[in-house]
Amino acid sequence: MPDSVRPINMIAFEIMNLWPKVNYAAVPYLEAMHSLREIDDSYGADPAREIVLKFLGNAKTWRGPVARRVKAELNALLKG
């Protein structure tokens, strides 16, 4: 993993600290992200890519500059 790419669990920690009322539908995916480091990891039988995609799909109510930055970072992991 290149130095400029943060582990998914660090991103998840930031989200928990900055999104005070996480959408209930995003919670299970955010919790799973705490156990992931790289986009090619898995959580049980679920690939990290799928977990991140589902989190993003359920995080539409999280808005603002920080949310845009973090979501862009997650999207970059999916494309990378």
DOKE-963147 format. One record per residue (C-alpha): residue in three letters; residue number from 1; y, z, x. Coordinates in steps of 0.001 Angstrom, whole numbers, plus 500000, padded with zeros to 6 digits. Each point is the difference from the previous one (the first is absolute). Layout:
N
('ALA'; NUM; (Y; Z; X))
...
END
This chain:
80
('MET'; 1; (500000; 500000; 500000))
('PRO'; 2; (503364; 499004; 501540))
('ASP'; 3; (502480; 502794; 500715))
('SER'; 4; (502444; 498723; 497373))
('VAL'; 5; (497458; 500344; 497176))
('ARG'; 6; (499723; 503464; 498502))
('PRO'; 7; (496623; 501254; 498806))
('ILE'; 8; (499567; 499894; 496237))
('ASN'; 9; (499524; 503767; 499817))
('MET'; 10; (503443; 500525; 501597))
('ILE'; 11; (501545; 497647; 497450))
('ALA'; 12; (498226; 501908; 497204))
('PHE'; 13; (501371; 503287; 501347))
('GLU'; 14; (503523; 498558; 499946))
('ILE'; 15; (499532; 498778; 496422))
('MET'; 16; (498857; 503450; 498856))
('ASN'; 17; (503097; 501536; 501577))
('LEU'; 18; (502493; 497457; 498665))
('TRP'; 19; (498693; 499188; 496512))
('PRO'; 20; (500317; 503302; 498121))
('LYS'; 21; (498209; 498930; 496799))
('VAL'; 22; (497317; 497518; 501016))
('ASN'; 23; (498866; 497844; 497091))
('TYR'; 24; (496730; 501471; 498713))
('ALA'; 25; (498276; 496608; 500325))
('ALA'; 26; (500971; 499760; 503695))
('VAL'; 27; (498780; 503507; 500913))
('PRO'; 28; (496290; 499193; 500632))
('TYR'; 29; (500906; 497082; 502261))
('LEU'; 30; (502599; 502038; 501871))
('GLU'; 31; (497441; 502762; 500508))
('ALA'; 32; (497486; 497465; 501340))
('MET'; 33; (502665; 498622; 502353))
('HIS'; 34; (500147; 503430; 501661))
('SER'; 35; (496497; 499299; 501354))
('LEU'; 36; (500795; 496540; 501364))
('ARG'; 37; (501429; 498963; 503340))
('GLU'; 38; (499739; 496214; 500084))
('ILE'; 39; (499954; 497277; 497367))
('ASP'; 40; (496406; 499109; 500940))
('ASP'; 41; (498738; 503556; 499344))
('SER'; 42; (498296; 501057; 496811))
('TYR'; 43; (499972; 503042; 497762))
('GLY'; 44; (496459; 500349; 498730))
('ALA'; 45; (499089; 496538; 498740))
('ASP'; 46; (503633; 498969; 499466))
('PRO'; 47; (501706; 497866; 502653))
('ALA'; 48; (503412; 501207; 501162))
('ARG'; 49; (501533; 496673; 498960))
('GLU'; 50; (498927; 500569; 496410))
('ILE'; 51; (501279; 503595; 500003))
('VAL'; 52; (503404; 498964; 501374))
('LEU'; 53; (500244; 497135; 497492))
('LYS'; 54; (499186; 502314; 497107))
('PHE'; 55; (502484; 502582; 501255))
('LEU'; 56; (502741; 497373; 500161))
('GLY'; 57; (499117; 498788; 496521))
('ASN'; 58; (500409; 503520; 498638))
('ALA'; 59; (503113; 500858; 502033))
('LYS'; 60; (502407; 497713; 498154))
('THR'; 61; (501976; 502984; 498659))
('TRP'; 62; (500798; 501149; 503561))
('ARG'; 63; (503315; 498367; 500819))
('GLY'; 64; (502836; 500148; 502471))
('PRO'; 65; (500503; 499104; 503647))
('VAL'; 66; (497270; 502295; 501334))
('ALA'; 67; (497498; 498700; 497462))
('ARG'; 68; (500858; 496404; 500898))
('ARG'; 69; (499561; 500726; 503712))
('VAL'; 70; (496654; 501771; 499558))
('LYS'; 71; (498659; 497376; 497588))
('ALA'; 72; (501037; 497256; 502423))
('GLU'; 73; (498138; 501824; 502760))
('LEU'; 74; (496857; 500194; 497847))
('ASN'; 75; (500320; 496325; 499032))
('ALA'; 76; (500322; 499089; 503688))
('LEU'; 77; (496722; 501835; 500680))
('LEU'; 78; (498328; 497944; 497267))
('LYS'; 79; (501272; 496739; 501514))
('GLY'; 80; (499270; 500989; 503574))
END
